[in-house]
Amino acid sequence: MSVLSLIQTAGTAVDPIAVVQSAAQQAQQQSQPGTFGAVSMVVVLTIASLLPAIILSCTCFVRFVVVLGFVRTGIGTPAAPPNQVLVGLALFMAVFTSAPIAIEMYEKGGRDYFAGKLDETQALEQATPPLRDFLLDRTAESDLELFYEFSGAPRPTSSADVPLRIAIPAFIVSELRTAFEIGLTILLPFLVIDLICAAVLTAMGMVMVPPATVALPIKLLVFVMVDGWHLVVQSLLRGATS
C-alpha cells in the first residue's frame, strides 16, 4: 500500500487484516513470472559451486587433459607446455564440445524453470535426457555393467532408464580407457625415435651420451613438421563430437 493511500485513509477506521491482504495482492500483481526467487537463487549458486565437478565428470575434459599430458611426455619436455596451458586448452575444448548439450538442457528445462513454469523436479526431468544421451553414447557397456553389478539396481530396458548416478562414473571410466588408448598410440612413434637414437649411439661407441639428448631435438623436429598439436586437437575434437 502506498503512502498516498495511507494519507487518504487517515482519520478513518482501518482494518489491519484488510490492509495486509491488500498489500499482499498488490505485491503478487507486481511480481513477474521470470523474477528470480530465493529458491532459484539457491539453485543458481549450487550449480555455480558444482560447475568444476560437472566439467570434470560430465564432459570430455578427462580425455583431453590425459591425452595432452601423454603428448608432452612422449616429446620429453616435462615443463613445456606448462600444466596451466594444457589444463586451459583441455578446459576450453571440453566447453566447446559440450556447449550444444548445455544449450539443449537449458532450452528443455532451464528456461521454463526460471520462467516459473516448472518446479525443480520437473526441470531436472526435462533437462536430464540430453546429458544422459551424451554420456551413454561415449560409455562402454562393460563399464555400465560393472556399476550395475555393484549397485544392485535392476537392469534398464532402455537408455532412458539409466540413472545419472550410474551413467556418470561409467562414463568417466570409459573416458580414461579411451584416453590411455589414444596416449599409447601417440607414445609409440616417440618410442621408436628413442630406440633408433639409442641404437645409433651404441653402434658409434658413444655410450656415454644420453640417448634423450639426441632424441629430443629429433622428436621436436618431427612433431613440428607434421603440425602435431593441430593433429592431436583435431583428432580429440573429432572423437568427442562424433
C-alpha positions in Angstrom: 0.0 0.0 0.0 1.4 3.4 -1.0 2.0 6.4 1.3 -0.7 8.4 -0.6 -3.3 5.7 0.1 -2.4 5.8 3.8 -2.8 9.6 3.8 -6.2 9.4 2.1 -7.4 6.8 4.7 -6.2 8.8 7.7 -8.9 9.6 10.2 -11.0 6.6 9.2 -11.2 3.2 10.7 -8.7 0.9 9.0 -8.9 -2.9 9.3 -5.3 -4.2 9.8 -6.2 -7.5 8.2 -7.6 -5.8 5.2 -4.5 -3.7 4.8 -2.2 -6.7 4.9 -4.3 -8.6 2.4 -4.4 -5.6 0.0 -0.6 -5.2 0.2 -0.1 -8.9 -0.5 -2.4 -8.7 -3.5 -0.5 -5.7 -4.9 2.8 -7.4 -4.4 1.5 -10.5 -6.2 0.3 -8.5 -9.1 3.5 -6.6 -9.5 5.7 -9.8 -9.4 6.9 -11.1 -12.7 6.9 -14.8 -13.7 10.6 -14.7 -14.6 11.7 -13.0 -11.4 14.3 -15.0 -9.5 13.0 -16.2 -6.2 15.0 -17.4 -3.2 14.9 -21.0 -4.4 16.0 -20.0 -7.9 19.0 -18.2 -6.5 19.9 -21.1 -4.4 19.8 -23.4 -7.4 21.9 -21.0 -9.5 24.5 -20.7 -6.7 24.6 -24.5 -6.2 25.2 -25.1 -10.0 27.9 -22.5 -9.9 29.7 -24.1 -7.0 29.4 -27.6 -8.6 30.5 -26.4 -12.0 34.1 -27.6 -11.7 32.9 -31.1 -10.7 30.3 -31.1 -13.5 33.0 -30.2 -16.1 35.3 -32.9 -14.7 32.7 -35.7 -14.6 30.2 -34.9 -17.4 32.4 -33.6 -20.2 35.3 -35.0 -22.2 37.8 -32.9 -20.1 39.4 -36.0 -18.6 40.1 -37.5 -22.1 41.6 -34.2 -23.3 43.9 -33.4 -20.4 45.2 -37.0 -20.2 46.0 -37.2 -23.9 47.7 -33.8 -23.9 49.8 -35.0 -20.9 50.8 -38.1 -22.9 51.9 -35.9 -25.8 54.1 -33.8 -23.5 55.5 -37.0 -22.0 56.2 -38.5 -25.4 58.1 -35.4 -26.6 60.2 -35.5 -23.5 59.6 -31.9 -22.3 58.1 -32.2 -18.8 57.8 -28.4 -18.4 56.8 -27.3 -21.9 54.0 -26.6 -22.3 53.3 -26.0 -18.6 50.4 -27.6 -16.8 48.3 -24.4 -16.9 48.4 -24.3 -20.7 47.4 -28.0 -21.0 44.6 -27.7 -18.5 43.3 -24.4 -20.0 43.3 -26.0 -23.5 41.5 -29.1 -22.3 39.0 -27.0 -20.4 38.0 -24.8 -23.3 37.9 -27.9 -25.6 35.5 -29.5 -23.1 33.4 -26.4 -23.0 33.4 -26.2 -26.8 32.3 -29.8 -27.3 29.7 -29.7 -24.5 28.1 -26.3 -25.3 25.4 -27.8 -27.6 24.3 -30.2 -24.9 24.2 -27.4 -22.3 22.1 -25.3 -24.6 19.7 -28.1 -25.2 19.4 -28.8 -21.5 18.6 -25.1 -20.8 16.0 -25.0 -23.6 14.2 -28.1 -22.4 14.3 -27.5 -18.6 16.2 -24.4 -17.5 14.2 -21.8 -19.5 10.8 -22.9 -18.2 12.1 -23.3 -14.7 13.5 -19.7 -14.5 10.3 -18.5 -16.1 8.3 -20.1 -13.2 6.6 -22.7 -15.4 8.3 -25.8 -13.9 9.5 -26.7 -10.4 12.9 -28.2 -9.5 11.9 -31.8 -10.1 10.1 -31.2 -13.4 13.0 -29.1 -14.7 15.5 -31.8 -13.7 13.5 -34.4 -15.5 13.2 -32.3 -18.6 17.0 -31.4 -18.7 18.4 -34.9 -17.9 17.8 -36.7 -21.2 20.3 -34.7 -23.4 23.0 -35.2 -20.8 22.2 -38.9 -20.4 22.4 -39.4 -24.1 25.7 -37.6 -24.3 27.2 -39.8 -21.6 25.8 -43.1 -22.8 27.0 -42.5 -26.4 30.6 -42.5 -25.1 30.3 -45.2 -22.4 31.1 -48.8 -22.9 28.5 -51.4 -22.0 31.1 -53.3 -19.8 31.5 -50.2 -17.7 27.8 -49.8 -17.2 27.5 -53.5 -16.3 30.2 -53.0 -13.7 28.4 -50.3 -11.8 25.0 -52.1 -12.2 26.6 -55.2 -10.7 27.8 -53.4 -7.6 24.8 -51.1 -7.1 22.2 -54.0 -7.3 19.9 -51.8 -9.4 17.6 -53.5 -11.9 18.8 -53.7 -15.4 17.4 -51.0 -17.7 15.2 -51.7 -20.7 16.3 -48.6 -22.5 18.8 -45.7 -22.2 16.1 -43.6 -20.5 16.1 -46.0 -17.5 19.8 -45.4 -16.8 20.2 -43.1 -13.8 22.9 -40.5 -13.7 24.5 -42.0 -10.6 25.5 -45.0 -12.8 25.9 -43.2 -16.1 28.4 -40.6 -14.8 31.0 -43.0 -13.2 30.8 -45.4 -16.0 31.4 -42.5 -18.5 34.5 -41.5 -16.6 35.9 -45.0 -16.6 35.3 -45.2 -20.4 36.9 -41.8 -20.9 40.0 -42.9 -19.0 40.2 -46.1 -21.1 39.9 -44.1 -24.4 42.4 -41.6 -23.2 45.0 -44.2 -22.5 44.4 -46.0 -25.8 45.0 -42.7 -27.6 48.0 -42.0 -25.4 49.5 -45.3 -26.3 49.1 -44.6 -30.0 50.8 -41.3 -29.5 53.7 -42.6 -27.5 54.7 -45.4 -29.9 56.3 -43.2 -32.6 58.3 -41.3 -30.0 59.4 -44.6 -28.5 60.7 -45.7 -32.0 62.7 -42.5 -32.3 64.2 -43.1 -28.8 65.2 -46.6 -29.7 66.7 -45.6 -33.1 68.8 -42.9 -31.4 70.0 -45.3 -28.7 70.9 -47.9 -31.3 72.8 -45.4 -33.4 74.8 -44.0 -30.4 75.7 -47.5 -29.3 76.8 -48.5 -32.8 79.0 -45.4 -32.9 80.5 -46.2 -29.5 79.1 -43.1 -27.9 77.6 -45.0 -24.9 78.3 -42.1 -22.6 75.9 -39.8 -24.5 72.4 -40.0 -23.1 70.0 -41.0 -25.9 67.4 -38.5 -24.7 69.8 -35.6 -25.5 69.9 -36.6 -29.2 66.3 -37.8 -29.4 64.7 -34.7 -28.0 65.5 -32.3 -30.9 64.7 -35.0 -33.4 61.3 -35.6 -31.8 60.6 -31.9 -31.7 61.6 -31.5 -35.3 59.2 -34.3 -36.4 56.4 -33.0 -34.2 56.7 -29.5 -35.6 57.0 -30.7 -39.2 53.7 -32.7 -39.0 52.0 -29.9 -37.1 51.5 -32.2 -34.2 49.3 -30.0 -31.9 46.9 -29.4 -34.7 46.6 -33.1 -35.5 46.1 -34.0 -31.8 43.5 -31.4 -31.1 41.7 -32.2 -34.4 41.6 -35.9 -33.5 40.3 -35.2 -30.0 37.6 -32.9 -31.2 36.5 -35.3 -33.9 36.3 -38.2 -31.4 34.4 -36.2 -28.8 31.8 -34.8 -31.3 31.2 -37.9 -33.4 
